[in-house]
């Protein structure tokens, strides 16, 4: 049974900020599984026409990106030190590093806004994180990288659709990348591994990997669109059963979802997954989006019972990539006339999205302002997120983790009640009730890996048993502060 904070216990509880508060540089005690971020934050879009990476912020909290200042340049190769040619892939890791793949330069660019000025044109803010043209000491070549993903441990997975005329540039593969020595790149020995070769020795076109994503089950899922050979177009599941570090044993690669034939030749460019385990994949040949999930856990999708056409339009719609948001909607990067960022959401719970009434335009290049010339891919960063020990006991340490961008300053507050989400543009939504018991709890800075971790020593006071408290914070850099989610707990014996 829970209760409001009692007057006798409140001063004791609020004094905890001074009792043994420490900032840990280690990863949280309970490591999060490889799942999509629980809170979606800023949207990053890579634009291969303008050789630019854009950041989209809903500053006025009206649900779109068409307001003043809501679309800004995060990296422009005419202002930054590294030239882009065909920047077609993008991902963001749990600590806010933006990774940009370029299929002509064969590298991955890492972007980190170190000084907090809203772009990555400063010293050290843009680096070639992985050089796939021969600059990696691991000897791994990436001829024509496609899309990529970053997991919550900071590992990057890259799909490569080899486009060269001969090996090694024409070898299709999935590459696993890690910065093992924490020097800011993955170009050292052992930091790049050819994780999967889908058709070693095959002819050109037998495979064409386009995207990879990590599933809720920790396995890797790859989109492949071969133009020849015997493999079907669709999604393949990669499971390193023997823990060798590569997909090299029989049965470790399996077809997961080969969509049934449609009226036109399918083209699949990207894959995303939401927090409920639903996958979404756009077919630009048939102007539709598939939705599928392995509900019976047999390792593959039954097209008749576990997959459906979630969205379909009669208009021409070149959707390059999708990004699932934490609210159940899916954002789409559409390169068309006009270029648009779309939000697809099943508002009535029918299991599908109406292309007229449930499709919302978040940005459109006819509206004026900055022009995203060719939105090739998009990815969210993590909204600052507070995570609490769900069963805290009096007399024991309470661990509070705040996941945010490296270098973000964090201030946490504790309160005894919440309110309906109150919009406070541009910071986000306030949920902690400032009119109730309310006080600062902890502050610190997010380290280079993992969360800002604050440990509070809970006194062994029986008066605290059953008390429910709420924690919300604000995190960021001076020019970009964001409110966190609100987490709650009930103190136990």
N, C-alpha and C positions, 0 to 999 in steps of 0.2 A: 504494500500500500504506500502511495506517495502522499506528500503533503507540501504545502508551501513552506518556505524557509521560516523557521520560528525565530522570534526576536532574540531569544537567549542564544541561539546557535549562529545567528547571522554574523556578529562581529568576529566570532571564532573562525567562521568559514572564510570571511573576507581577509583575514589576517594571514591566510595560508600563502599568499604571494611572497611573504618574507620568510617562509620556513623551508629552507632547503631548495629553492628554485635554482635549477641548473639548465644550461643549454647543451645538449648532446650533439656531437658531431657524427655520431654513428647513426645507422639506419634504425628505424623504429623496431621495437621488440617484436611486434607482429607485422611481418612483411606482407604487403598487399599482394594479392594474386595478380596475374597478368590480365587485367580487365580494363575496359574503357574508363576514362576518368569519370568520377562520380559527378563532378560539376564542370560544365563546359564554360569556357571563358572567352577570351579574344579569338577571333577568327583570322587565320593567315591564309592568303591566296597567292599562288605563284602565277605570274603573268609572262608567258613566253614571247609575246609580241613586244612588250616594252622592257624585257629583261629586268623585271622588277618583282619584288615581293611586297605585297600590301598587307597592312593590318587593319581589320575592320572592328570597330568598337560601337556598341549601341549606347552612346553617351547619354542620350535623353531617355533611355529605357522605354522606348515606344515600340520595340519589337522589330526594328529594321535598321538598315545601315545607310539611310539616305539623308541624314541630318548633317549640318555643318561640322566638319572635322572628324566625321565618323569613318572615313576612308583615308588612310595616310600611308605614305611611303615608309616601309620598314627597311628595305634595302633596294637601292638603285645602282646598277653597275657603273653609271656615269659619275656617281658620287662616292662609291665605295672602291676598294682596292682590287677587286677580283671581277673579271668580265664574265658575264653569262651569255649563253648563245641560244639554248633551248631548255630553259628551266621548266621541267615538266612534272616534277614530283616534289612533295613536301610532307613533312611530319614534324611533330613537336613532342619532346620528351617530358617526363614528369617534373623536371626542374627548369622548364621554359626554354631550352635550346631549340631553335628552329633549324631543321635540316632540309636543305634544298638540293634535289638531284638535277643534273643537267645531262641530257642524253647526247649532246654534241661534245661537250667538254669532258664527259666521262668522269665526273667527280661529284662529291657531295660537299656542299658548302654548309658550314655551321655558323649560325647567327646568334649572337648573345648581346643584348643591350646592356652593356656593363655600366655605363654612366647614367642610365635611366632617362635619356633625353628623347626616347621614343623612336629611335632608329639605330641602325647598326653600321654607321659610316665612320665611327671613331676608331682609334687605334686598338687593334686586337679584337674587334667586335665581329669581323668576318674572316674566317679561315677556311682553307681547303681541308676539311676534316678527313676525307678519304679521296686519294688520287687513284682513279682506276685506269689511268693511261700509262702506268708503269712506275708511278711515284710511291707505291706502297712497298715497304720492305718485306711484306709477306708474299710478294710476287703475284698477287691476285689482280686480274684484269677485269674491268667492267666495261664492255663494249656496248654502249647505248643503254644506260640505266633507265628503268621505267619508274614506277612509284615505290615508296618505301614506308616503313612504319617503325616506330620506336616503342619499346616496351617500358614498363615501370622500373626496370632495373637499369635503364639507360642504354641497353643494347639496341642496335639498329639492324633492321633486316631489309635488304634491297633486292628487288626483282630486276633482272637484267635480260633484255631481249636482244641478244647479240646481233648487231647489224653489220659487222665488218665483212670483208670479202674472204677472210681466212682466219684460222685460229691464231691467237686466242680471242681476237676481237669478235668473232662470230659465234662464240659459245654462249648458249642460253644457260642461266643459272640463277640461284638465290644465294646471296652473300650475307654472312653473319659478321657484324662489325662491333668491336668493343674497344674502348679506350682503356686498356689494361693498366697503363702506367700513369694515367691521369695527367698527361701532358697536353691535353686539349685537342688530340686528333686520334685517328685510328690507322695511322700510316706505318706503325712500327711492326716488328716481327711478331707474328702470332695474333695480331689484332684484326686481321681480315681472313675469313675462312670461307671456302666454297662449300656452303652448307648443302646445296642440292644441285645436281646436274640432271635435268629432266630427261634428256635424250642424248647421252654421250655418244659421239660418233655419228649422230643422225644428220640428215640433210637439212639445209636451211629451210625454215618454215615448219619443221616437224613439231617445234614448240616455240611459243612466243610469250614468255611470262610478262605480265603487265602490273601485277600488284601482289602484295602480301599483307596479311594481318594476323595478329595473335588472337586466338579464340579464348573463350572463357575456360576451356579445358587445358590451356597452356600449349596447345599444338599450333602449328603454323598453317595458314590456309593461303593458297596461291591461286591467282587468276591466270589462266593460260588460254590463248586464242590461236592455236596452231592453224596454219593454212595448208598443210600437207601432212602426210603420214596417217597414222591410225588413231591418234589421241583425239578425244572430243574436246570441244570448246566448253570451258566451265571452270569450276573450282576444284582444286585438288588438296587433300589433307596430307600434311607432312608431320610424321610422328617419329621422333628419334627414340625408338623403343629400347635400343641397346645402349643409349647414353654415350654414343661414340663421338658426339659433337657434329655429326653429319648424317644426312639421309643416305645410307649406303647399304642397308640390308633389305632383303626381300620383305615386302609388305609394309615398308615404312612410308611409301607414297601410294596413295589410293585416290581414285575418283571420289569426290565428295558430292558434288552437284553438277550434273551435265543437263542443262535445261532442255526441255522438249523443243522440237523444231517449231519455229514460228513462220510467218509469211515471208520474211526477208532473212538474209544472211545475218547472223548475230555478230555484234561487236561488243565485247566486254572490256572495259578499261580499268575499273576500280571496284573495290570491295570495302564495306564498312560493317561494323557490328555494334549493336547497342548493349546496354547493361543487362538486358533480359536474354541475351544470347541470340537474338535475331540477326541474321545476315541480310544485307541489302546490296544488290548488284544491278547496275544500269546496263541495258542493252540498247545501244544507240542505233543499231540497225533496225530495231522494231519500236523505238520510242517508248520504252517501258522500263520499269524497275521491278526486279524480282525480290521477294521476301521469303526467307526459308530458315528453318531451324531443325536440328536433329532431335526431335522430341522423344524418340524411342531409343536413343543412344546406341544405335547399331553401326555408327561410323559413316553413314551416308544419308543422303536426302532422297526420300521417296517423293517423286515429283507430283504424285496424285494426292498425297495426304500431308506433306510437310513443306510444300512450296506453293506460292501463289503469285500472280501478277498483282503487285501492290499498287502500282501507278502506271497509267498509260495515257498517252495523248495522241491526238490525230495530227498535231502540228509537228513540224520538223524540230527536233531537239537534240543537239549534240551535247550530251552530258558526259563530261570527262570523268569526274570523280564525285564521290559522295562522302559525307561526314555525319555520323550519328550524333545527336545532341542528347543531353541528359534528361530532357523533358519528353522523349519519345519521338520527336520529330527528326527528320533527316534533311540536311542541307545538300544542295546540288550545285556544282560548278557547270554552268551551261554556256558554251561558246557558240553563239548564234547571232542573229540580227534581231533584236539587240542581245548583247552579252548580258547575262543575268546571274545572280545568286538566288536560288529558289529555296523555299522551305516547304517540305512536304510533310503533312501531319494528318493523321487519321482522327479527326475531331469527333466523329460520331461512333467510333469503336466498331466500325463495320468490317475491319480487316483489310480495307483498301483505301486509297486516297483519290478523291475526285480531282481531276485535272483542272477544274474551274473553281470549285468552292473550297477546296482544301489544299490548294497550291498558292503560296504567297510569295510575292516578289520582295526580297529583302534589299536588293540593289539592282539597278538597271542603268546601262551606260547612256541611255537617252535622257536621264534626269539631270545631267550637268555634273560639274565637279570632276574629280579624278576619274580617268577612264582606264578600267582594267581591260586591256586590249584582247587578251586571250586567257581566260581563267582556266588553267590546265589542271590544277589540283588545289585542295583546300584542307585545312586541319585546324582543330581547336587546340588552344593551350588549356591548362588546368586553372579553373577558377580557384583562388586560394581556399583550401579545404581543411577544416578542423576534424580530427578523429580522436575519440576518447575511448579509454578502456570501458567496455560496456558493463562490467560488473565490478565497480570499485568497492573496496571494503575499508571501513574505518581502521585507522592504525597502519595502513599500508601506503606505499607510494602510488600516486595517480599520474599516469603518463598521458600528456596531451601532445599530439603530433599536429603540426600545421604544415601542409604540403603547399608549396608555392614556388615561385621562380627564384633561382639562385641569387643571393644578394638582397632579396626582399626583406624589408624591416617588418616585423610582426608585432602587433599589440593585441593581446587577448583580454576579453572582459568576461566577468561572470555575473549572472543575474538570477533572480528568482522567478521570472515570468517572461512570457513572450507576447508579441502582438502580431496582428496580421501583417504580412510583409509590406513594409512602407518604402516606396521608391525614394531613394536619395541620389538623384543624378549628380555626377556620373559614377558614383561609387558602387551602386548596387542597391540591394534591398536590406533594410534594417529589420531584424526580427526580435532582437533582445529588447525588452521593455525598459527604457531608461527611467520610467517613472516608478518602477519597483526597485527592490534591492539590486544595486548595480555598482560594480567597482572594477578597477583594473586588476588583472590576475597575473599576467606574465608578459614579457617582451623579449625580443631577440632578433636574430638574423638567420635567414635560411642558408644552410651550408651548400657546398658545391654538389653534394649528393645526398639525397634523402631529405627528410623534413626538418624543420625547427622543432626540437623535442624539449618540452618543459616537464620537469618532474616535480610534483607537489606532494609533500608529506602530509597525509591525512591524519589528524589526531585520533586517538582511540576514545572518542567521546560518544557515548550512547545517544546523546541528544541529536547527533547528526543522522542517525539511522532513519531511513525513509524519506530524507530530504531530497527533493528533486531540484537540480540546478541546471542552468543553461549557459553555454559558452559560445560567444561569437567574437570574431576579431576583424581587424582590418590589416591588410598586407600589401606591400608593393614598394615602389620607389616614389620620390616626391611628386613626379609628374603623372603618376598613374597608380593611384591607391584603389584597392577593391575590397569590399566587404566579403567576409567568408560566409559559408553556411552556418547554421546554428546547430550545435550538437548538445544533447542532453544526457544526463545520467541520474540514477537514483542511488544514493549511498546505502551500502549493505552492511550487515553486522561483520 
